[in-house]
Amino acid sequence: MDIDIERAVRTYGDMVLRLAVVNTNNQTEAEDIFQEVFLKLFRHQNSIISEEHLKAWLIRVTINQSHSHTRSLWNKLTRGFGDKEDIKDEGAENELLNKESTSDLTRAVMSLPLKYRDVIHLYYYEELSIKEIADIKGEKEATIKTRLARGRKLIEGEIGEVYGL
């Protein structure tokens, strides 16, 4: 399949950026990952066989890049530099969670542990099926179903606390 990188960025760019933000909790880091993902696409475009494969490939590479970035030595060594106020302002919490326009649901999703946040995001925001998520993440469908159920329960608890339910 001949890949038009510009079209891929227009079509899947928002998805890649959202997924990177969900995985890193940091807008700036997510933008770096966005660039890395599409650079990898440029380098490996000959391995893409279909449009469905392209979307799945982009999701998998974004998740992998995000996890690699958050586990990197540089990230671990530089986390915590600056005053407490500076640290609070650096993360996606400033970008996503502290905006007045951000819904309570978005806040609840972003507060989930990553293993639930990934699955919730892919299922509800990217509208992937449980089977597609399992294939992309290389996990069993039962694992994905369990994470969805547990993620939903955690979100219900979080929303319930906000509204006193």
N, C-alpha and C positions, 0 to 999 in steps of 0.2 A: 504494500500500500504506500502510495506517495503522500507524505505528510506535509501539509501547509502549516508551518509553525505559527504564522500570524493568525490563521483561522483557529488553530488549537488554543492559542492564548485567548482569543475573543470568546470562544465557545466554553472553555473549561477554566479560564483564569480565575473567575470568582470562586469556583468550587475549590480549586487548589489553595487559594489564599484563605478562604474560610476554614478549610480543613487544617491548614498550617497554624492558624490562630487557635483553633480548638485544641491542637496538640501541644502548642508551646505556651499559650496564655500570654503572648507578647506580639504585638503588631509588627514591630521592627524586625524581630527574628523571623516572623512569618513572611515578611516581604523578601528577606534574604533567601529563605527556603523556596519561595515562589520562583525566584530567579534560578536557583540551583536546579529545581525540577525541570524547568523549560530548557535549561542548558543541557541537562541529561537527555531530554527528549530530542534535541537537535543532534546530539552525538549518537543516539540509539534509534533514530527514526526508522531505520531499515528493519528493525525487529518487530515493528507494529504491523499486525496483519489485518485489523479491521477497526471500525469506529468503536465497537464495544470493547475491544482489546485496548484501544487507546485510552478510554475513560478508566478502565480498571487499572491499567498500567500507571496512569497519572495519580490515581488514588493511592496505590501501593507505594509508589516512589515518594509521594508527599508524606505519607505516614512514616516510611523508613527514614527519610531525610529529617523529619521533625524529631523522631526518636534519637537519631544519631546526634543531632544538634544539642538536644537537651542532655544527653549523656556525655558530651564532649568535655575534655579536660578544661578547655578555655572557658566554657560556660560554667563549669563547677567552680573554677578558680575566681571568676569575675563576679559571680553571684554574691550579692551582699556588700559590694563596694558602695561607698557613699553614706550619707546620713539616712536615717530611717525614713524621713520624708521623701528623699530622692528615690529610695528603693520602692516605696509605695507607688510613686509616679511612673516608674519604668515599665511595669508589666501591662499586660492586656487589661488588667483590672481598671487602669486609667482609661484605656481605649474602649473597652467593652462594658465592663461591669459597673463603672461609676457614672455612666451617662444617664441622665434623667430619662432619656427616651428608651433606654434598654428595658425590656420587659422583665418581669419577675421570673418568667420561664427561662429566658436566656441566662439570667444570673444563676438560676438553679442548675441548668445544664452545664454552665462553665465551672460550677463549684464541684461537679462530680469528679471522682477519680478518673484518670485517663482511660482506663479499660472500658468504662461505661460511657464516657463522653464520646469516644470514637464511634461506638456502635449506635448510640442515640443519634449522633450527627449524621452518620451514613444512612440510617434507616429513615429518619424523619426529614432531614434537610436535603439530602441528596436523593431520597426516594429509592434507595436500593432495596432489593429483597433480602431476606435472611440468607438465602442461598448465595446471592451475589456477594454479600458481606463476608460470609464464611470463605468463599473462594478467594476473595481479594486478601483477606487476612490470614489465609492458610489455617483456618480453625474449623472445628466441627460446627454444624448448624445448631446442635443442642447447646453448645457453649455460647453462641451468639444469642439464642433465644433466652438463655439464663441471664446473660448480661443485660439484654433489653429489659427483662422483667425486673431485675434488681435496680437498674438505672431508673426505670419508671417509679419504682417504690421510693427510691431516694429523692427523686424530684417531687413526688407527692408529699413526702415528709418536709422537704424544704419549703414548698409552696404553702403547706399547712401551717408551718411556723410563721411565715410572713403574714398570713391572713387569720391566724389564730384558730385554725380548724382542727 
